[in-house]
Amino acid sequence: MTSPGPISTRPVLSDMTIFAGVLILVAGVLHLLTAIAAIAGRAIFVVTEDQVFLIDVAAWGWLHLVIAVLFVGAGAGIVTGKTWGYLSGIVMAAISILDNFLFASIYPFWALVMIAIDVLVIWALARQLAIE
């Protein structure tokens, strides 16, 4: 009688998991680019006195930098198939939606693109968690 081969402990990653992991890593890089531009004081951000939320752009840049680091950590967890990665990815994407909603007064097009990416991330991760 032959003995069975070694049992693989490697998680099985579906297409949806890979999609969500790559998308959240891309969102992390985009947050990093936003952070660099805001911290450097670039003139691409429009700040007027009649905005609903008066925000210091450099402080917003530091917030985006923290979000970028957390996004990359969540993306690494997702790509490796960890459940904590899925859950943290959903939470981070929800926080990013709120962050970009407030950031929309400074740079509306970019904020709307980031919100769309975050919604896709939440959809993909929630669908993957529902399958498992």
Secondary structure, 3 states (H helix, E strand, C coil): CCCCCCCCCCCCCCHHHHHHHHHHHHHHHHHHHHHHHHHCCCCCCCCCCCCCCCCCHHHHHHHHHHHHHHHHHHHHHHHCCCHHHHHHHHHHHHHHHHHHHHHCCCCHHHHHHHHHHHHHHHHHHHHHHHHC
